[in-house]
């Protein structure tokens, strides 16, 4: 939440929300944008996207190495993520890091 406080103090944000709330809002907006462009995610993909979002909310980013950590590792790690999202996985990860944090 210090990030939210710094952005508020610097005038980059008009409202002081917790960082987790900001990430949730940005994630939901990102999902809506994906749907508008015709991209539909399966239930399993949504579960993974939410796990990634939660990781970003607590760690400020998600890297490929983070898939070796819980809860990702127990669910198949980066191998499973590539199976679920295909060749676009790295692009999705980049988008989430970029959209949720900045």
VMD Tcl script that builds the backbone (N, CA, C; Angstrom):
set m [mol new atoms 306]
animate dup $m
set s [atomselect $m all]
$s set {name element resname resid chain x y z} {
  {N N UNK 1 A 0.802 -1.198 0.000}
  {CA C UNK 1 A 0.000 0.000 0.000}
  {C C UNK 1 A 0.848 1.266 0.000}
  {N N UNK 2 A 2.131 1.126 0.238}
  {CA C UNK 2 A 3.003 2.292 0.202}
  {C C UNK 2 A 3.071 2.881 -1.198}
  {N N UNK 3 A 2.942 2.018 -2.202}
  {CA C UNK 3 A 2.942 2.497 -3.587}
  {C C UNK 3 A 1.758 3.422 -3.811}
  {N N UNK 4 A 0.599 3.023 -3.327}
  {CA C UNK 4 A -0.594 3.868 -3.464}
  {C C UNK 4 A -0.418 5.181 -2.737}
  {N N UNK 5 A 0.187 5.145 -1.572}
  {CA C UNK 5 A 0.415 6.357 -0.791}
  {C C UNK 5 A 1.371 7.299 -1.508}
  {N N UNK 6 A 2.425 6.767 -2.073}
  {CA C UNK 6 A 3.399 7.585 -2.798}
  {C C UNK 6 A 2.756 8.211 -4.034}
  {N N UNK 7 A 1.988 7.429 -4.793}
  {CA C UNK 7 A 1.325 7.966 -5.983}
  {C C UNK 7 A 0.317 9.050 -5.598}
  {N N UNK 8 A -0.389 8.861 -4.496}
  {CA C UNK 8 A -1.349 9.861 -4.028}
  {C C UNK 8 A -0.610 11.135 -3.613}
  {N N UNK 9 A 0.463 10.986 -2.861}
  {CA C UNK 9 A 1.235 12.144 -2.398}
  {C C UNK 9 A 1.889 12.888 -3.558}
  {N N UNK 10 A 2.267 12.165 -4.597}
  {CA C UNK 10 A 2.917 12.784 -5.755}
  {C C UNK 10 A 1.910 13.373 -6.737}
  {N N UNK 11 A 0.623 13.221 -6.441}
  {CA C UNK 11 A -0.397 13.767 -7.316}
  {C C UNK 11 A -0.696 12.907 -8.523}
  {N N UNK 12 A -0.194 11.678 -8.547}
  {CA C UNK 12 A -0.448 10.771 -9.671}
  {C C UNK 12 A -1.776 10.052 -9.528}
  {N N UNK 13 A -2.381 10.156 -8.348}
  {CA C UNK 13 A -3.678 9.544 -8.100}
  {C C UNK 13 A -4.513 10.502 -7.260}
  {N N UNK 14 A -5.785 10.662 -7.656}
  {CA C UNK 14 A -6.664 11.564 -6.920}
  {C C UNK 14 A -7.325 10.878 -5.737}
  {N N UNK 15 A -7.347 9.550 -5.748}
  {CA C UNK 15 A -8.001 8.781 -4.692}
  {C C UNK 15 A -6.973 7.849 -4.065}
  {N N UNK 16 A -7.029 7.747 -2.744}
  {CA C UNK 16 A -6.103 6.858 -2.038}
  {C C UNK 16 A -6.778 5.506 -1.816}
  {N N UNK 17 A -6.490 4.575 -2.711}
  {CA C UNK 17 A -6.989 3.201 -2.608}
  {C C UNK 17 A -5.832 2.296 -2.252}
  {N N UNK 18 A -6.154 1.132 -1.706}
  {CA C UNK 18 A -5.089 0.166 -1.473}
  {C C UNK 18 A -4.587 -0.334 -2.824}
  {N N UNK 19 A -3.347 -0.775 -2.852}
  {CA C UNK 19 A -2.776 -1.270 -4.096}
  {C C UNK 19 A -3.551 -2.491 -4.584}
  {N N UNK 20 A -3.980 -3.350 -3.662}
  {CA C UNK 20 A -4.742 -4.540 -4.044}
  {C C UNK 20 A -6.055 -4.153 -4.727}
  {N N UNK 21 A -6.720 -3.112 -4.230}
  {CA C UNK 21 A -7.959 -2.644 -4.860}
  {C C UNK 21 A -7.687 -2.108 -6.262}
  {N N UNK 22 A -6.599 -1.374 -6.389}
  {CA C UNK 22 A -6.215 -0.830 -7.696}
  {C C UNK 22 A -5.925 -1.959 -8.680}
  {N N UNK 23 A -5.201 -2.971 -8.227}
  {CA C UNK 23 A -4.878 -4.119 -9.080}
  {C C UNK 23 A -6.156 -4.844 -9.495}
  {N N UNK 24 A -7.069 -5.048 -8.546}
  {CA C UNK 24 A -8.342 -5.703 -8.875}
  {C C UNK 24 A -9.102 -4.929 -9.948}
  {N N UNK 25 A -9.181 -3.633 -9.781}
  {CA C UNK 25 A -9.901 -2.797 -10.744}
  {C C UNK 25 A -9.248 -2.855 -12.114}
  {N N UNK 26 A -7.928 -2.737 -12.148}
  {CA C UNK 26 A -7.217 -2.789 -13.429}
  {C C UNK 26 A -7.337 -4.161 -14.082}
  {N N UNK 27 A -7.326 -5.216 -13.274}
  {CA C UNK 27 A -7.475 -6.569 -13.800}
  {C C UNK 27 A -8.850 -6.748 -14.442}
  {N N UNK 28 A -9.878 -6.316 -13.738}
  {CA C UNK 28 A -11.231 -6.426 -14.278}
  {C C UNK 28 A -11.383 -5.635 -15.578}
  {N N UNK 29 A -10.791 -4.449 -15.629}
  {CA C UNK 29 A -10.824 -3.652 -16.863}
  {C C UNK 29 A -10.070 -4.363 -17.990}
  {N N UNK 30 A -8.947 -4.983 -17.658}
  {CA C UNK 30 A -8.165 -5.712 -18.652}
  {C C UNK 30 A -8.984 -6.873 -19.220}
  {N N UNK 31 A -9.686 -7.607 -18.329}
  {CA C UNK 31 A -10.524 -8.713 -18.794}
  {C C UNK 31 A -11.631 -8.227 -19.730}
  {N N UNK 32 A -12.263 -7.106 -19.389}
  {CA C UNK 32 A -13.315 -6.544 -20.242}
  {C C UNK 32 A -12.738 -6.176 -21.604}
  {N N UNK 33 A -11.578 -5.567 -21.611}
  {CA C UNK 33 A -10.921 -5.193 -22.866}
  {C C UNK 33 A -10.624 -6.434 -23.701}
  {N N UNK 34 A -10.161 -7.496 -23.058}
  {CA C UNK 34 A -9.882 -8.743 -23.777}
  {C C UNK 34 A -11.158 -9.297 -24.414}
  {N N UNK 35 A -12.256 -9.257 -23.659}
  {CA C UNK 35 A -13.526 -9.751 -24.184}
  {C C UNK 35 A -14.001 -8.923 -25.368}
  {N N UNK 36 A -13.808 -7.625 -25.282}
  {CA C UNK 36 A -14.233 -6.742 -26.381}
  {C C UNK 36 A -13.466 -7.014 -27.659}
  {N N UNK 37 A -12.238 -7.472 -27.528}
  {CA C UNK 37 A -11.437 -7.772 -28.711}
  {C C UNK 37 A -11.672 -9.197 -29.204}
  {N N UNK 38 A -12.593 -9.909 -28.539}
  {CA C UNK 38 A -12.936 -11.245 -28.989}
  {C C UNK 38 A -12.214 -12.371 -28.286}
  {N N UNK 39 A -11.362 -12.052 -27.337}
  {CA C UNK 39 A -10.640 -13.097 -26.624}
  {C C UNK 39 A -11.508 -13.621 -25.487}
  {N N UNK 40 A -11.694 -14.925 -25.469}
  {CA C UNK 40 A -12.478 -15.570 -24.425}
  {C C UNK 40 A -11.566 -16.530 -23.680}
  {N N UNK 41 A -11.576 -16.450 -22.370}
  {CA C UNK 41 A -10.759 -17.332 -21.541}
  {C C UNK 41 A -11.627 -18.424 -20.935}
  {N N UNK 42 A -11.062 -19.618 -20.831}
  {CA C UNK 42 A -11.764 -20.731 -20.182}
  {C C UNK 42 A -11.768 -20.502 -18.669}
  {N N UNK 43 A -12.562 -21.300 -17.956}
  {CA C UNK 43 A -12.604 -21.190 -16.494}
  {C C UNK 43 A -11.230 -21.437 -15.888}
  {N N UNK 44 A -10.530 -22.441 -16.402}
  {CA C UNK 44 A -9.195 -22.755 -15.879}
  {C C UNK 44 A -8.214 -21.614 -16.149}
  {N N UNK 45 A -8.301 -21.013 -17.339}
  {CA C UNK 45 A -7.438 -19.870 -17.644}
  {C C UNK 45 A -7.741 -18.704 -16.706}
  {N N UNK 46 A -9.011 -18.459 -16.432}
  {CA C UNK 46 A -9.393 -17.378 -15.518}
  {C C UNK 46 A -8.810 -17.635 -14.131}
  {N N UNK 47 A -8.845 -18.873 -13.670}
  {CA C UNK 47 A -8.254 -19.201 -12.363}
  {C C UNK 47 A -6.774 -18.873 -12.342}
  {N N UNK 48 A -6.084 -19.207 -13.413}
  {CA C UNK 48 A -4.657 -18.908 -13.492}
  {C C UNK 48 A -4.420 -17.397 -13.578}
  {N N UNK 49 A -5.218 -16.718 -14.358}
  {CA C UNK 49 A -5.065 -15.265 -14.455}
  {C C UNK 49 A -5.282 -14.604 -13.103}
  {N N UNK 50 A -6.232 -15.103 -12.334}
  {CA C UNK 50 A -6.478 -14.547 -10.993}
  {C C UNK 50 A -5.317 -14.844 -10.046}
  {N N UNK 51 A -4.719 -16.034 -10.173}
  {CA C UNK 51 A -3.533 -16.338 -9.349}
  {C C UNK 51 A -2.385 -15.404 -9.703}
  {N N UNK 52 A -2.214 -15.147 -10.987}
  {CA C UNK 52 A -1.167 -14.225 -11.434}
  {C C UNK 52 A -1.451 -12.828 -10.902}
  {N N UNK 53 A -2.706 -12.395 -10.981}
  {CA C UNK 53 A -3.095 -11.078 -10.467}
  {C C UNK 53 A -2.771 -10.962 -8.986}
  {N N UNK 54 A -3.107 -11.976 -8.212}
  {CA C UNK 54 A -2.838 -11.954 -6.771}
  {C C UNK 54 A -1.340 -11.876 -6.494}
  {N N UNK 55 A -0.566 -12.595 -7.286}
  {CA C UNK 55 A 0.890 -12.548 -7.114}
  {C C UNK 55 A 1.413 -11.146 -7.420}
  {N N UNK 56 A 0.930 -10.555 -8.479}
  {CA C UNK 56 A 1.348 -9.201 -8.837}
  {C C UNK 56 A 0.941 -8.211 -7.753}
  {N N UNK 57 A -0.231 -8.389 -7.173}
  {CA C UNK 57 A -0.710 -7.476 -6.137}
  {C C UNK 57 A 0.175 -7.512 -4.893}
  {N N UNK 58 A 0.807 -8.647 -4.629}
  {CA C UNK 58 A 1.653 -8.746 -3.445}
  {C C UNK 58 A 3.143 -8.585 -3.741}
  {N N UNK 59 A 3.541 -8.828 -4.983}
  {CA C UNK 59 A 4.969 -8.812 -5.329}
  {C C UNK 59 A 5.358 -7.755 -6.354}
  {N N UNK 60 A 4.383 -7.035 -6.883}
  {CA C UNK 60 A 4.585 -5.965 -7.866}
  {C C UNK 60 A 4.946 -6.430 -9.257}
  {N N UNK 61 A 5.171 -7.712 -9.448}
  {CA C UNK 61 A 5.425 -8.244 -10.781}
  {C C UNK 61 A 5.335 -9.754 -10.745}
  {N N UNK 62 A 5.253 -10.326 -11.927}
  {CA C UNK 62 A 5.244 -11.781 -12.080}
  {C C UNK 62 A 6.279 -12.119 -13.129}
  {N N UNK 63 A 7.253 -12.919 -12.738}
  {CA C UNK 63 A 8.284 -13.343 -13.687}
  {C C UNK 63 A 8.147 -14.839 -13.944}
  {N N UNK 64 A 8.829 -15.330 -14.942}
  {CA C UNK 64 A 8.784 -16.750 -15.256}
  {C C UNK 64 A 9.301 -17.582 -14.075}
  {N N UNK 65 A 10.264 -17.064 -13.339}
  {CA C UNK 65 A 10.802 -17.770 -12.183}
  {C C UNK 65 A 9.757 -17.953 -11.089}
  {N N UNK 66 A 8.798 -17.051 -11.017}
  {CA C UNK 66 A 7.755 -17.131 -9.996}
  {C C UNK 66 A 6.841 -18.332 -10.180}
  {N N UNK 67 A 6.841 -18.931 -11.349}
  {CA C UNK 67 A 6.023 -20.116 -11.577}
  {C C UNK 67 A 6.601 -21.341 -10.877}
  {N N UNK 68 A 7.795 -21.194 -10.296}
  {CA C UNK 68 A 8.387 -22.260 -9.500}
  {C C UNK 68 A 7.958 -22.168 -8.039}
  {N N UNK 69 A 7.153 -21.149 -7.719}
  {CA C UNK 69 A 6.677 -20.933 -6.359}
  {C C UNK 69 A 5.227 -21.371 -6.219}
  {N N UNK 70 A 4.803 -21.510 -4.959}
  {CA C UNK 70 A 3.390 -21.799 -4.681}
  {C C UNK 70 A 2.569 -20.575 -5.030}
  {N N UNK 71 A 1.385 -20.701 -5.500}
  {CA C UNK 71 A 0.637 -21.929 -5.762}
  {C C UNK 71 A 0.855 -22.480 -7.162}
  {N N UNK 72 A 1.677 -21.805 -7.936}
  {CA C UNK 72 A 1.846 -22.171 -9.342}
  {C C UNK 72 A 2.510 -23.532 -9.526}
  {N N UNK 73 A 3.555 -23.765 -8.755}
  {CA C UNK 73 A 4.307 -25.004 -8.901}
  {C C UNK 73 A 3.421 -26.226 -8.678}
  {N N UNK 74 A 2.568 -26.142 -7.630}
  {CA C UNK 74 A 1.696 -27.268 -7.320}
  {C C UNK 74 A 0.680 -27.543 -8.422}
  {N N UNK 75 A 0.433 -26.568 -9.268}
  {CA C UNK 75 A -0.572 -26.703 -10.320}
  {C C UNK 75 A 0.051 -26.930 -11.706}
  {N N UNK 76 A 1.361 -27.140 -11.717}
  {CA C UNK 76 A 2.015 -27.458 -12.989}
  {C C UNK 76 A 3.012 -26.426 -13.467}
  {N N UNK 77 A 3.133 -25.304 -12.758}
  {CA C UNK 77 A 4.130 -24.289 -13.070}
  {C C UNK 77 A 4.015 -23.708 -14.468}
  {N N UNK 78 A 5.151 -23.293 -14.984}
  {CA C UNK 78 A 5.172 -22.635 -16.292}
  {C C UNK 78 A 4.773 -23.585 -17.417}
  {N N UNK 79 A 5.037 -24.876 -17.254}
  {CA C UNK 79 A 4.647 -25.846 -18.279}
  {C C UNK 79 A 3.131 -25.840 -18.446}
  {N N UNK 80 A 2.413 -25.864 -17.330}
  {CA C UNK 80 A 0.951 -25.839 -17.376}
  {C C UNK 80 A 0.461 -24.509 -17.946}
  {N N UNK 81 A 1.103 -23.413 -17.556}
  {CA C UNK 81 A 0.694 -22.101 -18.060}
  {C C UNK 81 A 0.832 -22.039 -19.584}
  {N N UNK 82 A 1.928 -22.569 -20.113}
  {CA C UNK 82 A 2.102 -22.585 -21.569}
  {C C UNK 82 A 1.081 -23.503 -22.240}
  {N N UNK 83 A 0.729 -24.606 -21.585}
  {CA C UNK 83 A -0.305 -25.484 -22.135}
  {C C UNK 83 A -1.646 -24.756 -22.195}
  {N N UNK 84 A -1.949 -23.991 -21.158}
  {CA C UNK 84 A -3.240 -23.295 -21.091}
  {C C UNK 84 A -3.340 -22.128 -22.066}
  {N N UNK 85 A -2.262 -21.354 -22.182}
  {CA C UNK 85 A -2.326 -20.110 -22.942}
  {C C UNK 85 A -1.596 -20.152 -24.279}
  {N N UNK 86 A -0.852 -21.200 -24.527}
  {CA C UNK 86 A -0.164 -21.335 -25.804}
  {C C UNK 86 A 0.954 -20.319 -25.989}
  {N N UNK 87 A 1.241 -20.047 -27.246}
  {CA C UNK 87 A 2.348 -19.154 -27.582}
  {C C UNK 87 A 2.135 -17.722 -27.118}
  {N N UNK 88 A 0.922 -17.367 -26.800}
  {CA C UNK 88 A 0.620 -16.000 -26.370}
  {C C UNK 88 A 0.862 -15.782 -24.879}
  {N N UNK 89 A 1.312 -16.832 -24.181}
  {CA C UNK 89 A 1.440 -16.732 -22.733}
  {C C UNK 89 A 2.380 -15.607 -22.296}
  {N N UNK 90 A 3.543 -15.513 -22.901}
  {CA C UNK 90 A 4.493 -14.468 -22.494}
  {C C UNK 90 A 3.906 -13.076 -22.736}
  {N N UNK 91 A 3.170 -12.908 -23.807}
  {CA C UNK 91 A 2.524 -11.629 -24.089}
  {C C UNK 91 A 1.469 -11.309 -23.028}
  {N N UNK 92 A 0.695 -12.296 -22.633}
  {CA C UNK 92 A -0.314 -12.093 -21.585}
  {C C UNK 92 A 0.363 -11.700 -20.276}
  {N N UNK 93 A 1.427 -12.385 -19.932}
  {CA C UNK 93 A 2.165 -12.075 -18.705}
  {C C UNK 93 A 2.721 -10.652 -18.749}
  {N N UNK 94 A 3.267 -10.272 -19.895}
  {CA C UNK 94 A 3.766 -8.905 -20.056}
  {C C UNK 94 A 2.627 -7.894 -19.888}
  {N N UNK 95 A 1.505 -8.160 -20.531}
  {CA C UNK 95 A 0.363 -7.253 -20.428}
  {C C UNK 95 A -0.114 -7.089 -18.997}
  {N N UNK 96 A -0.209 -8.196 -18.280}
  {CA C UNK 96 A -0.667 -8.119 -16.892}
  {C C UNK 96 A 0.316 -7.342 -16.022}
  {N N UNK 97 A 1.592 -7.621 -16.166}
  {CA C UNK 97 A 2.582 -6.850 -15.409}
  {C C UNK 97 A 2.483 -5.368 -15.717}
  {N N UNK 98 A 2.376 -5.051 -16.989}
  {CA C UNK 98 A 2.326 -3.661 -17.427}
  {C C UNK 98 A 1.031 -2.973 -16.997}
  {N N UNK 99 A -0.087 -3.636 -17.176}
  {CA C UNK 99 A -1.394 -3.032 -16.911}
  {C C UNK 99 A -1.696 -2.929 -15.421}
  {N N UNK 100 A -1.339 -3.917 -14.644}
  {CA C UNK 100 A -1.744 -3.937 -13.249}
  {C C UNK 100 A -0.879 -3.077 -12.350}
  {N N UNK 101 A 0.366 -2.868 -12.706}
  {CA C UNK 101 A 1.279 -2.165 -11.826}
  {C C UNK 101 A 1.442 -0.691 -12.186}
  {N N UNK 102 A 1.572 -0.392 -13.448}
  {CA C UNK 102 A 1.888 0.978 -13.850}
  {C C UNK 102 A 0.692 1.882 -13.825}
}
mol reanalyze $m
mol bondsrecalc $m
mol representation Tube
mol addrep $m
